[in-house]
Each structure stands twice: as C-alpha cells, then as structure tokens.
Amino acid sequence: MRVFTAAERRNRLGRRHHLAPEAPAADETSLAERLVGLHASDPATPFLTARARVPAFTASDLELALYEQNALRKHLAMRRTLFVFPTDLLPVVQSACTEAVLAGERKRLVRDVERAGIARDGARWLARAERATLNALAERGEATGAQLSRAVPEIQGKITIGEGRSWGGQIGVAGRVFTILSAGGQIVRGPPDGSWTSSRHRWTLAGARQIPRVPEPEARRELVRRWLGAFGPATMTDLAWWTGLGLTRVRAATAELRAVEVDLEDGPGVVLPDDLDPDPAVDPWAAFLPSLDPTTMGWKQRDWYLGQHAAALFDLSGNAGPTLWWDGRVVGGWSQRGSGEVSYRLLEDVGLEARSVIEGEAARLQDWLGDIVVTARFPTPLHRELAG
C-alpha cells in the first residue's frame, strides 16, 4: 500500500494550493477552479484567499470576474456554505449539493413561517413570496435586500431564532427568501453596497445565467474527482465532511472513480488512481491566510497541518480564523487592530530564517490592505486577543 507521510501531504498542499512561490495561481478564476470554490461566508475571504496566491492580485480583479465577466459566481453549496465558483462548475455543485441544501432551506422556512403565525400554509406563502420578489426585481432591474424588503409586503414578516440563547432574536424572512431564490438559480448576487468587505449585495435576476442541470450521480462523481485532485490524498471522513454528501455517497463516488486506498498518518485514505507519484518538492513558504480559507478548512482531520492549535484558531462552531503558515503547517494567527495594523503571533518556534520570511510577508499584507480594515465575521480566541 502506498504510504503518504504528513511531510509529503504538506508539500502537495504548498504546490496544489498555490501557496509556494514557485507554484502561483495564474488568476482568481483558475484558482477557484483548482480549489473547487473559494469560501465566501465572510465577504473578505475570497479576496484575501486570492491575494495570498495570485501575483499582483487586486480586489478589482475579483470584482470584475464576479460582476462583469460572469466568470465567477457566489453560490450556496456544500454544507450550506457560500462559495465563489467558476460558472462552468455551477452545474456540478448544483446537482451534487445545492439541490439538497435548497430542499432543506425550503422545509425549514415553511416550518418557521407557520410557527411564527405568518401563514397557516407556509408552502403556499413561500410560493407567493417568491413570485412577488421576482416580479419586484424584474421591475427594478437590480435592488438591495433592504429595497426589496420594503417593496414586497409578502416578505416583511419576522421569525424568532435561537429562543432563550444569547445569539437568539427576531430576524426578517426576506433574507431566507433571497437565499432560496439564489440557491435555486433564479437570482444572482450583484456588486455589494460598499467595498469588497461588505456583505450587503444588490440582487439581479439570473436570466440567461440559469444553471444547467446534470444527473446527480455524475455530478457527485465529478465533485469528488475534482476535490481529490486538489486535496487528496485524504480520508473518507475528510471527503464526506467537505462535500456534505455523507459516507455512503462518497464511497460510491470513489468506487466509480477507482480511487486507490493509501496509508496516511491519521488512518486509511484514498487518492485518484493516476495521482500516486510524488509532487516535486517546494521551498519553504510563508502565508497569511484569511478566516475560512479553503486550505485551512479543506479537511476534517487536520492534525497533520494544524497540530495542537485548533483551540486558539477555530471558534466553537468549527470556523477557522485568520491563520499564519510556515512550510505547510499552521504555526500562528493574525488579525488587524482598529488602526489597520496587521498583528500576528507565532504559536511555536519556527527559527530565525522563518521569522524573517514571515515578517516580510506581514509587511506585504499590510501594504496590500492599505487603509482597509477587515473584520472577521467568525472571531476566534487568538483573533480577539490580537485585535486588541
């Protein structure tokens, strides 16, 4: 049986995730394709993800690809998470993951609407709310969520979430309706109201940008193939968690792909049958990666690159904060103070040479951010400390 050491997996990570200087990504679109999507639950994440991997990247490059060239799109997919995908990958993720997510979102909203007394028949209410929202958007061409909420009486109700909990309270149903219409491919997120760090989007009708459908088994197989090409070798637990498909479906997909069982430090794993050869070695590299970066979040079993740092760098829900990497391992975290100053902390001794490289990378990140201050949407213990 082929054995993959943690060191070999970290070398692959540096090259295949375009973090090593000798393996940069060509542009933001090819990066999103290579990583099978860029996390976008935190609006700043895809921009900082691309900055770490694409030479001379600017925020306007990603905005152009998203909102003018239709090369990329924000879309709900694996694990009910928002990603930035290349548009040619949308049919795969839609059939493999989003349709199931959409069914769950509809069921939950119908239940919550009935419990809140907004309507006795939640399904009929949702159908009316969707039609009214689409009609209002057709009249306006584009609109923010707030503008649509004011214009469409059907989506002005409120529901209670997290009753009795510190984070609980009342929220409007409008956002849930937008999520359903977007996941169904009927509406698309346009440019944000504000800078690239804003999550307040303008919405437009999908029109000709409707997502083609592919058979679900074919889509699952293709999604697993792409993920293994970028993240493999990996355990079945990693694969089932990342895709959100569960063990039964990913086992079926890997069987169809004739994936090869291999030996990893954290247990048995799988890799594509034509991907058993070692990757060329890369030189040591440093990276400042954002909250929810695809590399940090890429695996469920993370000891081989995260070590013992999870408590400091992840929140209680499993969301990764900003991480500091050296040569394929997470060695610390970073944040910004209110002034915009980049601050970081090493959680282990990396040596003088590594410290010098990390210091230089921190300065480059500071220069790139300029006067932009990024507020992490999912703060972690170390992030809070460093932010002051």
N, C-alpha and C positions, 0 to 999 in steps of 0.2 A: 504494500500500500504506500502511495506517495505521501511523504511527510512534509508539511509546511510549518516551519518554525515561525514564531512571532516576529523575528527579525526579517524573515522573507516577506511576511504579510505587510509589515511596515514599509518595506522597500517598495512593494507593489502600490501601496497607498500613496506614497510620495509621487510616483510616476503616473499612475492611472487617475489620480485625483488632481493632477496638475499643480502640485504644491512644490515639487522640487524645481529649482531654477532651470535645469536642463530639459524640463518637460512642461512648458507653459501651455495654457489653452490658447487656441487661435482667436476666439472671440466668445462673447457671452452665450450665443446660440449653440455653438458646438459644445460649450461647457455644460449647458443644461441638458443637452442630449447625452453627453458622456456620463453625467451623474444621475441620469434618469429623473431629472427635475431638481429644482432648487427650492428649498423650504422658503415659504413666503408668509407664514402666520405672523411673523414680525416683519413689517414692511421694509425695514432696512436690511434684512438678512440677505436677500439675493444680490443687492448692490455690493455689500461687503464681502460676500462669497466670491463674486466675480473679481473684485479688486485684488483679492489675495492670489488670483490665478491667471488673470489676463493682463499682459504687459500694456501699460499706457491706458488702462481702462478708465473711463469717466462715467459718471452717473447718467449722463445724457445718452450714452451708447445703449444702455439697457432700456431706457425710456423709449428710445427710437424703435428698438426691436419689439417692445411690448405694444406700443400705442400707435405707431405709424406703419411699420413694415409688416405687421401681423406675423412676424417670425416666432414670437413667443406669446404665451397667454397665461395669466393666473387662473388656476382651476383647482377645485376641490377634488381630492383623490384619496390616496392611501391613508387609512387611519383617520378619516375625516379631517385631513390636514390640507391647508392651502399650499400649492406649489406653483412655480413657474415652469411651464413645459414648452418644448418646441411644438409648434402646431401640428407637425406630422406625427407626433407621439400621442396626441389627444385621443384619437380613436382607440388606441390600445388601453390607456388608463381609464377611459370612459367605460368600456365594456368590462375590463378586468376588475375595476374597483369602484368607480364613481356611481354606477347604476345601483349597486348595493347600498352605498352611502346615501344616495338620494332617496331610496325607498325607506331607509331608517329615519331620515330627516322628515319626510312627509308624515310618517306614522307618529313621530314624537310631537310635531307641531299640531296635528289633528287632535291628539290626546290633550295637549296643553290648552288649546283653544276651548275645547269642551269643558275642561276642568275650571277654566277661568270664567266661564259663563259668557264668553264672547259669541258663541253659537252652539246650538244643540247638535247640529250636524257639522262637525269640523271638516269633513271631506268636501262637502258642498261649499262651505265657506271658503276653503282654500282654493277651490276651482274659481270662484268668483273673484277672490283677491288676486289670483294670478292673471286672469283676464283683464281686470281693471288696471293692474300695474303695467302690463304690456301695452294696453291702449294709451295710458298716460305717457309712457315712454315713446311710443310711436308719434304722438302729437308733438313732443318736445325735441325729439332727436337724441338728446342726452340730458341727464339730470343727476344730481346728487341724491343720496339716500334721503336726506332731510327734505329736499324738494319734492320727491315722490311721496314721502310720508304725508306731507301737507296736502298734496293734490289728490290722494286716493283715500277716501273715507274708510274703505274696507280694511286698510292695514294700519289703522290708528289705535287699535286696542293694545292692552298691556297684559303680560302674564307674570306670575311670580316664579322665580327660580331660587333654588338653594334655601328654601324656607328654614329659618332657625339657625342658619350658618352665617359666619362672618362675612362671606362674599355674596350672600344672597340679596335679593331685592327684586324690584319690578323692572322688566325690560319690555320694549316695544316688540310687536310681532313683525314689524316691517323688515327688520334685518333678516329674520328667519325666512321670510318670503323671498327676499332677494337671493339668499343662499340657495334656495330650492330652484329658482329660475335659472340661476347661474350654473348650478350643478347639472341641470337638465340641458344646458347648452343654448338656452333661449336668450339670455342676456350676457353681456361681457363687461368686465371691468375696464373702464377707460382711465385716462390720466387722473392722478389724485388731485384733490383740492389742497394745494400747498406743495411742499418739497417732496423729494423722494422718500423721506422718512414718515410721511403721512399715510394713514390707512383710510382716509375719507375719499372714496373713489367716486367718480362720475360713472354712471351706468349708460350703456347703449344696447340696442337690440343686436342680436347676433347676425341676423340677416343671412348673407351668403356665407358667413363664418360658422354655420351649423356644423356639428361634429359628425362625421360619417360613422356608421356602426360596423363593427367587425364581430364575428362569432366569439362568444365569451371564452370557450376553451382555447381558441387560437390567441386571443388577447392575453390570457393568463400566461400561456407558454412564452409569448414574446416578452412580456414584462419580466418574467423570471430570467429569461435568457439575457436580457439587457442588464439586469441588476447583477447577475453573476459575473458578467463580463467586466463590470466596474468594481464590484465589491467582493467578488469571490477570490479565494475560497472562503466559505462561511458555513456556519451550522444551519441546520434546518430551523432551529429556533430563531436565528437571525432573519432568515428568509421569510418565515411565517409572520414574524412581528413586523418587519419593514413593509411588506406588501399588504398586511392586514388580511391575507387570504386564508390563514389557518393552515395547520399542518397537513391535513388531508389533501387540500388542493395543491399546495406547493410540492408535495411528494408526487402527485400525479404529473405535475408540470416537469419536474426534474427527471422523472422516469421517461417521459416523452422526449426530452432533450438528451437522454442517455448521459446524464451527469454522472461523474465519477466520484466515488466515495474516497475521501482522503483523511489523513490523520492530522488534527490540529491540537494545539496545547490545551484548548478548552473542550476537547471532545471530538467525535467524528464530524466531518464536514463534507461538502460537495463542491465540485468545480466543473466547469464545462469540459467536455472531452478533449477539445483541442487547445486547452489552456493549462497544461501541466508543466510546461517548460518554465524555468526561472526568468524573471524580468531582468534586464540589465541593471546593474547597481546604480544608485544615485548618490550624489554627495550629500552630506548633512544639510538640512534646511530648517529655517525658522518660519513660523506663520502665526499671525494673529487672526483667528477665525471668529466670526460673529456668533451670537446666540442662534441655536438651531441649525448651525451649518450642516450641510449634507454629510460631511465626513464625520463630524462628531456624533451625529445622530444615525449613522449608517448601519450600525449593528446593535443588536440587543445585548449580546455578551461582549463586553468592552474591556475586560481586564488587560488584554494584550496591547492596548494603546492608551488606556485611561489609568491603569494602575489603581491606586487607592484614593484617587482624587474625586470620586463621584459626589461625596457629601458636600464638598466645597463648591463644585462646579455645575451641579444639577439641582433643580428645585424638587419639591416633594412629588410633583406630578410627572417627573421624568424629563423635563425640558432642560436642554443644555444651555448654559450661559456662555458668554464670550470666553474662548479658550486660547491658551498660548501653547504652541507646539515646538518641539525640537526633534528633528530626525525621526518623525513617525510616531512620536509619543506626546501625549498631553503632559506638560510639565508646569503649568500655571494658568493664570487667568488674567483678564484685563478689563478695564472699564474706562469711562471718561468722567472727570469731575465736572461740576457745573460750569466751570470756565472753558471747558472743551479739552483740557489737558488729558492726554492719554496716560493712564497709570496702570501698572501691571505688577504682579507678584509671582515669583518663582516658588513652586511648592516642593522643589527638590534641587539638589546641587547638580548643575549641568556643566560646570567647568568654565574657565575664563574665556576660552575661544567661543564657546556657545553664547556666553553672556554678551560678548562684543557683537556677535551677529544679531542677537535678539534686540539689543539696544538700537542697532541701525534700523532694524525692521520697525521698531516702535516709532522712530523718527519719521520714517517714510509714511507710516499710517497717519501720524499727526499732520504731516504736510498734505496728505490727500484729503483728510477730513476738513482742513481749514477751520472755518468758524461753525461748521455743522456739529451739533451735539446729538448723539444717538442715545435715546432712552430705551433700554432693553425692556421688552414687553413681559418677559418672564425672568425677573431678577432672581439671582441665586445668592447664597450666603457670601461668597467671596466678592461677587459683583457689588453687593451693597456696601461691603467694607471699603472697597477701592473707590467707589463713587463718593464716599465721604458724607 
